[in-house]
Amino acid sequence: MKSIIVYASTHHGNTKKVVDAIVSECGVESVDAISVQEKDLSEYDLIGFASGIYAAKFHPQIIKFAQDNLPDNKKIFFIMTSAMDKDFSKSITSSLKDKKFDVVGAFSCKGYNTFGPFKLVGGTGKGHPDEKDLKNAVEFYKGLTL
Ligand SMILES: Cc1cc2nc3c(=O)[nH]c(=O)nc-3n(C[C@H](O)[C@H](O)[C@H](O)COP(=O)(O)O)c2cc1C
C-alpha cells in the first residue's frame, strides 16, 4: 500500500513532530503543504492530512491542497494537534463536499500552544507532543495499514 501524509505545521512544528515520527518508523512519504501546492496523488492508496488547528480549523493551505489535489475514491485519514485535543476534522471534510472519499481514521493529540493570551502564562500543552503522543500516533498509523 502506497501512502503519503500532507501536512501544515506553522505554530511550533508540533504536527510535524507527529508526522516525522510516523515517517521515520513506518517509511511513509510526507509533503509540506506550505511549500508544495500541487502534487499528483493518483498513485497513493492512503492519504493523510495533518495540521495544527487554528481557530478551530485545519490550516487553509491543507484544505486548499486537498481541494486541488485529492482524487476521488481515496482512503484518507487525519492527524491534528491542538490545544484542546479534540477531533476538528469536520472543518476539513465540510470543505471537501464535492469529492468522494472514505475517512478511515483520525488522530488527535495536544500540541504546545502560545497563541494570544496563552503566551503570557507560558503557553498550554507544554512538552506536547511528547513521547507517548508520538508512540500513539505511530500505533494509530500502523492500525490503518494492517
Ligand atoms: C492562530 C492560532 C489559533 C489557534 N486556535 C486553536 C483552536 O481554535 N483550538 C485549539 O484547540 N487550539 C488552537 N491553537 C493551538 C494549536 O492548534 C496548537 O498549538 C497546535 O499544536 C499547533 O500546531 P503546529 O505547531 O503544528 O502548527 C491555535 C494556535 C494558533 C497559533
The ligand as an SDF file (V2000), in Angstrom:
LIG
                    3D

 31 33  0  0  0  0  0  0  0  0999 V2000
   -3.5670   31.3250   15.4960 C   0  0  0  0  0  0  0  0  0  0  0  0
   -3.7980   30.0950   16.3520 C   0  0  0  0  0  0  0  0  0  0  0  0
   -5.1030   29.6650   16.5810 C   0  0  0  0  0  0  0  0  0  0  0  0
   -5.3390   28.5120   17.3520 C   0  0  0  0  0  0  0  0  0  0  0  0
   -6.6210   28.0770   17.5180 N   0  0  0  0  0  0  0  0  0  0  0  0
   -6.8650   26.9520   18.2160 C   0  0  0  0  0  0  0  0  0  0  0  0
   -8.2100   26.4720   18.3640 C   0  0  0  0  0  0  0  0  0  0  0  0
   -9.1730   27.0350   17.8620 O   0  0  0  0  0  0  0  0  0  0  0  0
   -8.4060   25.3480   19.1040 N   0  0  0  0  0  0  0  0  0  0  0  0
   -7.3660   24.6560   19.6780 C   0  0  0  0  0  0  0  0  0  0  0  0
   -7.6190   23.6550   20.3440 O   0  0  0  0  0  0  0  0  0  0  0  0
   -6.0680   25.0830   19.5290 N   0  0  0  0  0  0  0  0  0  0  0  0
   -5.8040   26.1990   18.8040 C   0  0  0  0  0  0  0  0  0  0  0  0
   -4.4980   26.6380   18.6430 N   0  0  0  0  0  0  0  0  0  0  0  0
   -3.3860   25.8240   19.1780 C   0  0  0  0  0  0  0  0  0  0  0  0
   -2.7440   24.9530   18.0760 C   0  0  0  0  0  0  0  0  0  0  0  0
   -3.7140   24.1740   17.4190 O   0  0  0  0  0  0  0  0  0  0  0  0
   -1.6570   24.0290   18.6400 C   0  0  0  0  0  0  0  0  0  0  0  0
   -0.6300   24.7750   19.2630 O   0  0  0  0  0  0  0  0  0  0  0  0
   -1.0910   23.1410   17.5330 C   0  0  0  0  0  0  0  0  0  0  0  0
   -0.3700   22.0860   18.1110 O   0  0  0  0  0  0  0  0  0  0  0  0
   -0.2040   23.9150   16.5780 C   0  0  0  0  0  0  0  0  0  0  0  0
    0.3360   23.0100   15.6610 O   0  0  0  0  0  0  0  0  0  0  0  0
    1.6840   23.3100   14.8110 P   0  0  0  0  0  0  0  0  0  0  0  0
    2.7840   23.6080   15.7830 O   0  0  0  0  0  0  0  0  0  0  0  0
    1.8640   22.0410   14.0540 O   0  0  0  0  0  0  0  0  0  0  0  0
    1.3310   24.4560   13.9300 O   0  0  0  0  0  0  0  0  0  0  0  0
   -4.2430   27.7830   17.8960 C   0  0  0  0  0  0  0  0  0  0  0  0
   -2.9250   28.2450   17.6850 C   0  0  0  0  0  0  0  0  0  0  0  0
   -2.7030   29.3730   16.9110 C   0  0  0  0  0  0  0  0  0  0  0  0
   -1.2880   29.8540   16.6740 C   0  0  0  0  0  0  0  0  0  0  0  0
  1  2  1  0
  2  3  1  0
  2 30  2  0
  3  4  2  0
  4  5  1  0
  4 28  1  0
  5  6  2  0
  6  7  1  0
  6 13  1  0
  7  8  2  0
  7  9  1  0
  9 10  1  0
 10 11  2  0
 10 12  1  0
 12 13  2  0
 13 14  1  0
 14 15  1  0
 14 28  1  0
 15 16  1  0
 16 17  1  0
 16 18  1  0
 18 19  1  0
 18 20  1  0
 20 21  1  0
 20 22  1  0
 22 23  1  0
 23 24  1  0
 24 25  2  0
 24 26  1  0
 24 27  1  0
 28 29  2  0
 29 30  1  0
 30 31  1  0
M  END
$$$$
